[in-house]
Amino acid sequence: MLKDILNVLPQSIKNEILNIGSKDGINEIRLRVGRRTLAITSKIEVMLSHVATLNDILDILVKISQNSIYAIQNEINNGFVTINGGHRVGICGEVVLQDGKIKNIKNINSMNIRVARQMLGCSDKLMPHMINDKEFSSTLIISPPGCGKTTMLRDAIRQLSNGVELLGFYGKNVGLVDERGEIAAVNMGKCGLDVGIRTDIISNCPKSLGIEMLLRSMGINIVATDEIGSKNDIEAIKYAALSGVKLIFTMHGKNLDEIYKKEGIKDLISQGYFENIVVLSNANGPGTIENIHKLGKYKMEVI
């Protein structure tokens, strides 16, 4: 699971990571220039002896860009780079603005490497709530950062694509817009993570454009993407729903009250675009299902 990350780390950090007994449970590796590196697992935070340097940061950037930092400039400007395996490398530094837009981030001084994990079957408890009378009901999954919504989404896509025999649900054509490349982890045309046999993927494309492309060309039944929220996202979702396509998306939020404050999302919910809203937390580890709101039935099931 950590192979792609270990390949870009300086040797001294790599050696310490390999010596951590719970290395398979590492969720994040944080480097801050002049401070000791941290490895964060699902249960503890391990402070390594290695003190990060600017050379470490530059070395990692060179490796993840395959010796061409210019090639990942747009991703750097967005504040993160996605590497093989779907792992996300977040960055901080001095922002250079031009006409109100980020032109560059220079003198990068910290990194947060978030480990992408495939947990086959993690959406098993969720599937009976999303599939009713052998049909999928449009679903929005919300949680704060780090609570497993992308992992849950990935596994739900896999099951919707493959089919769920126990529920009498036959696999559907799923269109996935993987804007940051961390859901399916496509590299050189090959999926690094399992998103099902009937899933078509558009990577590294704005969600709104990707949704429109899938609807026009791929004959999909379900459209999926991660972390919606912009005005363009909202319009694309409405277009998809009015085209007869079911929806499964995620977004940041702690609870229903919090996402209702986001006007575009509030409109989608009040106008009936979603039939289920699933709230995740980290209470019993990432992916803990806190609430499932069944819209239109005015009830909430707590799991």
N, C-alpha and C positions, 0 to 999 in steps of 0.2 A: 504493500500500500504506500509506503514511504519512498520507494525506489526513485521515482522521478524527482522528489524533493532532495533526497540525499545526493543525487547527481549534481545538483547546483550549489550545494553548500561547501564552504571551505572545509578542508580535511579535519581540522581540529574540532569544529562544531560537529561534523559528521561522526567522528569517533565518540564524542560524548553522548550524542543521541543514541548511537548503537549500544551504549552501555547502560541506558535507562531500561530497567526491567519491564516497564509497561509501555515500551515504545510503540506497540500496535495501537495503544489508546491515545497517542498524541494528537491533539486537535489543532494546536497552533505552535509556531516557533517565532519568537519575537526578537529582533535585533535592533538595538538602539546604540548609536555610536558613542563610545566612551563608557558604556555600561555593560554589565554581564548579560549574556544571552539567556532567554527564558524559554523553556519547553513546557507547554501547558497540556496536561492530560485531562481526561474526563473527571478526575478526582483531585489531582494535586497540581501544583505549580513547581517545577524543578528549575532552580537557578544553576546554570552551568558556570564553569570557571572561565570560559572564554569571554573576553571583553571585545565587543564588536568594534571594528575600525571602518574608516571610509573605504579602505581597500577591500574589505570584506563585501561591502555593499556593491562596489563597482564590479568585483569579481562575480557576484551573483547575477548582476544585470547583464554582464557579458555572456555568461553561460545560458541564461534563459532566452537571450536574444540570438543565440548561436553566432556570437561575434559581430552582431549588427544592431547596436542599440537604436539606430535610426529606424529600423524596421518595426520596433515596438513603441515608437514615439507617441502614436495616438493613444495606445493603452496607458502609457505613462501619464499622459495628460488627463486621463480619466481617473488616475489615482491607484490603479492596480493593473497587474498583468496576470493572465491565466496561462499556466504552463501545462505540459503533458500530464494527463491524469485528472484534469479539471481542478487542480490546486490553484488557489488564488494568492498572489503576492501583492499585498497592499503596501503602498509607499507614502512617505511624508518627506517634505523638503521645502525649498524656496520656490514659490509659484511665480512664474513670469506671465504677465497679462498683456494682451494686445487687443484693443478694441473691445474690452470687457470680456474676452474669452481667454482661456488658459492656452498659452502658446508652448509652455514648457514647465517642467518641474526639475529644478537643478539642485545641486548640493544635497542629494537625497541622504537623509540622516537616520531614517528608521524604516524597518520592514516588518510586516506581519504576514507570515506564511501560514495560510489556513489550509488544513488538510481536508481534501475531498474524500468522502467515504461512500461506498456503495453498501447498503444494508438491505440485501434481498429479503423481502417479506415484511419490512418495517411498516408497510401500509396495510397489512392484512386486516387489522382491526377497523381500519377506515373504510375499506371497500364495501362492506354491507350497508353502510350509511350513504354511500355515493351511488350505489346500484339498486334501483327499485324496479320491480317487475321486469327484470332482465335488461333494463335500460339505464344508462349513465345520466346522473343529474349534475348540472353545472356546479362547480365547487370552487370556493376561494379559501386558500389556506393562509392563515396569518400567524405571525409570531415575532418576537423581538429577534435581533441578530443572534446567531449561535444556538438557536433552539431546534434546528433540524428541519426547517421547512423545505430547503432545497433537496435534502436527502429523501424526505417524504414524497415530494413531488416526483422525483426521479423514479422511485419505486412504483408510485401510482401510475405513472405513464407506462412503465413496463407492463403492469398488470392489465391496464386498459388496452394496450396494444396486443398482448398475447392472448387475452381472454381469461376469465375466471370461471373454471368449470363448476366449482361448488355453488356458484350463484347463477349458473345457466347463462353467463354473459359471454358472448362471442367477441373475439378481438375486433377492434375498430381501427381504422386508419387515423393515426394521431399525427398532427403537424406540430413540431416543436421548434420554437424560435429560441435558440440558445445564444443569446446576445454576447455573453462573456465566455462561452465555451466551457462552462464548468458543470453543465448538466449531463451532456453526453460525452464530453471530452473528445470531440472529433479531431483527429490528427492525420493529415495526408489522406483524407477521405474515409478513415476507419474509426469507428466508435471505440473509445477507450472504456466506456461504461455502458452497461446493458439498459437500453430504454425500449426494448421490445422489437418484435419482428415486423410490425406494421407501422413503424414510426419513421416519418420523413423529417429531416433536420436541416434547418437553415442556421448557420453559425455566424457569429461576428457581424450581426446585422441588427440595426435598431428594431425593437419589438414591433412597432407599428408597421414598418415596411415589410418585415418578415411575415407578419400575419396576413397582410394583403397579398403577398406573393404566394403563400401557401393556399389561400382561398381560391386564387385565380387558376392555379396550375396543378394542384395535387389531389383534388377530390377528397379532402379530408372530412372526417366526421367529428373529430375533437381537436381543438387547438390548445396548446399549452405553452406557458412561458413563466419566467421567474421574476419576481419583484416589479410588479406593475405600479403605476402611479402617475405618470405624466399625462398631460392633456391629450397628446397624440395616442398614447396607450388606450385611453378611455374611448376615443373615437374609433380606434381599430377594433376594440372589443365589441362595441355596439354594432359595427359593420359585420363582424363575424357572427354574432348572435342572430342578427336579422337575416343572415344568409342560411340559417338553419343549422349552424355548427354549435356543438356543446363546448363548454369552457372549463379549463382547470388552470388556475393561476395561483401565485403566491404574492404576498406583499408584507412589508414591515408593519407591525402593530402589536400592542400588548393585549388588547381586547376589543370588543365590538364598539364600545364607546369611543375608543381612540381613533378607529378608522372612520367612524361617522363624522369626525371633524374634518376629514379630507373630502371636500365638496364633490369632486368627480366620482369618487368611489361611493359616496353616499347616494348619489343619483343612480348608479348602477344597481345598488342593493334595493333601493326603494322602488325602482322600476322593474324589479324581478329578473334581472339578468343572471343572478345566482340563486340556486335552490338550497345550497348548503354553505355555511361558513364554519370552517374548522379552526379552532384556536389551539396552538401548540405552546408549550413552555419547556423549561429545563428542570422542572420540579423533581422528576425521577430520572433525569438524564435527558439529553436532546431527543426531541420527538414525542415527549409526553403529551397525550391528547387531553387538554383541559376541558373544552366544551365543544359541542357540535350544535350549531344553531340551524334548525330546520325552518327555513323561511317560508312564510305562507301558512305554517301550521301553528305559529305562535307558541312554540315550546322549545325548550333547550334541554338537551341530554348531556349529563355530566359523566364522563368516563374516567 
